[in-house]
Amino acid sequence: MKKILTVMGTRPEIIKLSPLIPLLNQQFEHILVHSGQHYSAEMDAIFFHELGLPAPNYSLAVGSASHGEQTARMLSRLEPILRAEKPDLALVQGDTNTTLAGGLCAAKLGIPAAHLEAGGRSFNRHMPEELNRIIVDHLAAVLLAADEIATQNLRNEGLPSNQIHTIGSSVIDAVLRNRALAAQSPILNRMELEMDAYLVLTLHRAENTIPECLPAIVQALNELAAEQTIVFPIHPRTVTALQQQGLTLAPAIRVCEPLGYLDTLKLVGSANALLTDSGGLQEEAGVLGIPTLILRNETEWRYLVDAGVHVLVGNSYESILNGVRMWLQPEMIARLRMAEAPIWAGASERALEAIAGYLDS
């Protein structure tokens, strides 16, 4: 039996791999390695429990650090595992430091890698995520692209067509697989929220939490909180950035700890709109039919913007304040709600087929 080793370490990776892991377990000898990039129960362990996933075979426990130090820890701790396990293929997902370390370590040891969510591009090389995904795509043997835009990006970079498989996005499978369970979440009652009467906010991208951007974002959000109920499950990175920069969120912004996956689906799926810089949540909101105002100047999930489901509002004080106010007008939010997201289920099965085909050949 062929052996596959999957490396993951963040909330989005766990969620997006969750529909594929059971399929890999059925067809291959499957080894799970957790990098520990997200190392708190709120950001990590709860997702294994909620999604019914097996405990990892290995934990690298790298914790928080600078990009270079964190990636170096992963490489040094992952290499002996790969040497001992000798997998036929290593699987990584997305654009994190875990993705980079898994893809790079495998390539240096001559182990073919498969990259789930290959070809996503923001075309902003100041983003560490952009650099990670580009490097891994050019190291991987199997490129699992989410859509035709991602596929074309890979072709434009000269990658061989026989390595590229357009399979859809596994986050769609994860939402469809867990939506019924999420509907039973008591999060609205617990937070005393009414359906369609609040906004959900998430903010954690490196480019949004630097001193050049975060103060203006906070100012805009504080002003919007006087007009709208904003619920903010806050990322540890954002907490640290606010403290280091001496910034204070308005009391009207309802800050809470990071939520579990099912609570998050329920909270987002019951909101009037989502304000986010998260890639995964953009797609989750698309499946749930929730209008999303993206607090960035570009997105890897361009198909949702092109479909009129989501809107890029930028990350400056003026663009956030004016954009959110405009798009939350009843006629504008109705326009977003009427647009139909081009949802393509079954990405996990197509990923399995592509991986099996590669190993058989």
N, C-alpha and C positions, 0 to 999 in steps of 0.2 A: 504494500500500500504506500502511495506517495505521501510525503510529509510536507505540510505547510506550516510556517511559523508566522504568526500575525503579531505585529508590534503596534501598540496603541498606548495612549497616556493622557488623553483629555476628554472632557465631557462630549464634545462633538464627535470625536472618533468612536467612543463607545456607542453612542446613539446610531451613527451611520453604519457601523459594522454589525450592529445587533441583529438585523435580519439575515446577514450573510453568515455569521458565526455558526448557527445551528446547521446550515447547509454544508459548511466546510467540515463540521464534526461528523456528519453522516457519510461523507464521501472520501475523506482523507484522515490520516493521522494529523491531528491539529494541535499545535502548541500556541498558547497565548502568553505574550510577554507584555507586562505593564511597565511603562517607563517611570510612572510616578510624577509626570509633569504637572498634573492636577493631583494634589496630594491631600486634600481635605475630604472628609466624608460627604460634605454638602456638594462639592464639585465633582465627586467621583464615585465612591463606593456605593452610594445610594442607587446609582444607575445600573450597576451590575444586579443589584437585588430587584429593582423594579422591572428590568428587562429580562429577568430569568436567565442570566448568563452565568456560565461556570466561572469559578474563581481562576485568576491567571495562574499559569504554571510557574512563572517567574515574575518577580517584582524588582525593578532596578532602583526604586526609591530615590530618584535623583533630587526631588524637591525643587525649590525655587532657586534661581541663580541668574546671572547674566546669560545672554544668548550663547556666548562662546563657552562659558564654563558648564552650563547645563547640557549643551550638545556634547561637549567633551566627556562629561560623566556618562552620558548614555552610550557613547561609542566604546568607552573603556569597559563598561559593565555588560554591554550587549555582545561584544566580540567573543568572549569565551563561551557564551551560551550558543551562539551560532556555530562555533567550532565543535562544540559537544553534540549538538542536536543534528547537525548536517542536514538541514531541510532541503527539499527539492526546489522550494520557492519561498521567498519572504514577501508578505503582504503588508503594505502600509496604506494609510488613508489621509487625504487632505494636504495640509500645508504647515504643520506645526514643527517645532524642533524635534519632536518624536518622529515625525515623518521623515525629516532630513536624516536623522541619525540612523533610522532603520534602513532606509534606502542606500545610504552611503556605506554603512557597515557591510551590508549584504554584497554590494557591488565590489567592494575591495576584497572580499573573500571569494569572489567568483560565483556567488549565489544569485540566480535571477530574481528580480523583484517585480511585483505587480503593484501598480499605483492606482488605487481607487480614488476617483475624482480628479483624474489627470486632465490637463489642458485648461483648467480654470485660470483666467488671467484678468487682473485689474489694470495691467500696464502701468502700475505705479511701483517702481523698483525701490522706493523709500520704505515700502512695507516689507518687514522681514518675512511675512508669509509668502509674498510674491517670489522672493529669492528662493525660499525653500521648495516651492512647488515646481519652479523652473528646473532647479538642479535635479530633483528627483525624477522628473519626466525624462530628462536626458540621460539618466542612469538606468531607468527601468526597462525591462524586457516586455512587459505587458501593461499597456496604457488603457485604463478603463475610464473613458470620457463620459461625462454626464449628458452632453447634448451636442448638437451639430456645431455650435459656436466653439465649444472646447475642442472638438475634433479638428476643426479648421485651424485653430490656434496651433495645434500640434503639427499639422501638415505644413503650416507656414514656417515653422521652426525647423523643417527638414527631417522630421522624424518619420521612420518608415511606416507606410500605410498598413503593412501586415501586422504591426505591433499595436495598432489603434483599434479599439472596440467601443462603439457608441452604445452605451447600455442604459442610460437614464441615471437618476440619482437615488441612492439607497435611502436617503433621508425620507423620501416619499413613502417607501415601503415601511419604514419605521413608524411614521405617523399613522398610516392606514392600519398597521398591525396593532397599534396601541390606543387608537382613538376611543374605542368603546370603553376601555379601562379608564382612560383619562376623564371620561364623562362622569365617572363616579367620584372624582376627587372632591373633597369638601373645602377646597381652597377659597372659594368665593365666600362661603359662610364664615370661614375662619378669619378672613380679612375684612369681613363686612362690606362686600362689594356687590353692586348690582350689575347685571349683564349689560353690555354696551354703554356703560356709564363711566368708563375710566380708560386711561392709556397705559400700556405696558412699556417700560423703558429698559433697555439694556445698553451698556456702554463699557467697552473694555479694550478696544483696539489700541495698539501701541501709538499709532499716529494721533489718536484722539485724547490720549491721557498725558501727553507731553505738555510742558508749561506754555508752549506757543499756541496750543489749541484749547486745553481743558478749561481755563478760566472763562473764555468766551462761551463755550458750550454750557457751562454751569450757569452763567448769567442768563442765557436764553431760557434754559430749563426752569430756573427759578421764577422767571417772569411768567412762563407758560403755566406753572403750577398754581398761579393765582386764578387761572381761568379754567383749568382742567384737573381732574384727579389723576395723578401720575403715580403708578406703582413701580418701584425700582428694585428688583432683585439684584443686589450689587456684587460685582466681581471683586475678589481680593485685590487684583491689580489696581482697580479703580479706587478702592478704599485707601490703599497705600499712596496713590498719586494725590488724592484729595488732601490727605494728611501732610504729605511732604510739601505741597504747594499752598497750604494754609487756606484751603477753599471750604466753604460751608454750603451745604444744600439747604434750600428753604424747608422749613418744617412741614409745609404742605406736600412735599414730595415724600411719599410713603415708602421709605427704604426698608428692605427686608433682606435676610440672608439668601444666598443662592438656593433655588428650589429644586426638588426632584423633577424627573422628566414628566411624570404624569401630571403633577401640579402645574408645571410650566405649560403643558399643552392645554390644560383646562383654563389657566389664567389668560393665555394669549388668545385661545379660541373664543373666549367670552368678552374680549375687549372691543372697544370702539375702533382702536387702531394700535399698531405697534410702532414704536420709535426704536431703532436699533442700528448698531454697526456690526452685528453678528451675521456671518454667512449662513450658518445652519438655520437660525431662526427665520431668515428671509424665506427659505424654502418651506419650513414648517408652517409659517403663516400663510404661504401660498396655498398649501394643501387645505388648511383650515378656513380659507376664504376671508382672511383678515387683512384689511388694507395696511400697508407697511410704508413708513416714511424712513428712508435709509439715511442715517447721519454720516454720510460719506460723500465723496465726489465721484466715486466709481464703484462698480460692483462686479464680482465674478459671475453673478447670477443675472446676467443681462436679459435673459429671456423673460423674466418676470416683469422687468421694467418695460420691455418692448411690448408685452401683452397688456400693459396698462393696469396691472394689478398693484405694482409697487412704484414708488417715486423716489428719486435721488433728491434730497433737499440740501446736501452739503453739510459742512461742519463748522461754519462761521456763525457768529452771533446773529447777523442779519438774515442769513439764509435759513437758519433753523427757526427763528422767530416768525419770519414772514412766510416761510414754506409751510410750517405746521399750521399756522393760523389759516392760511388759504385752503389747504387740503382738508382741514377739519370742518369747513363750511358744509352744511347739509347737502347741497347739490354736488359738491366736489367729492365728498366721502361716498356719496351714493354712486358716483361714476366709477370709483375704484371698486366698490362692492359688486357692481354689475359686470365688471370685466371678468373674464374666465381664464384662470391659470391653466396652461397646457401641461397637465399632470400625466406622467407616463409611469405607471406602476410596473413592477417586475424587474427592477434593476439588479436585485440580488441574485435572482436566477440566471440572468444574462451574464453577470460577473462570474458566477460559478461555471457556466458553460465555457466562457472565454479562458478561464484559468485551467479547467480540465483539458480543453483543446490544446493549450500550449504545452501542458505536461505530457499529454499523449503523443505530441509530435516530437 
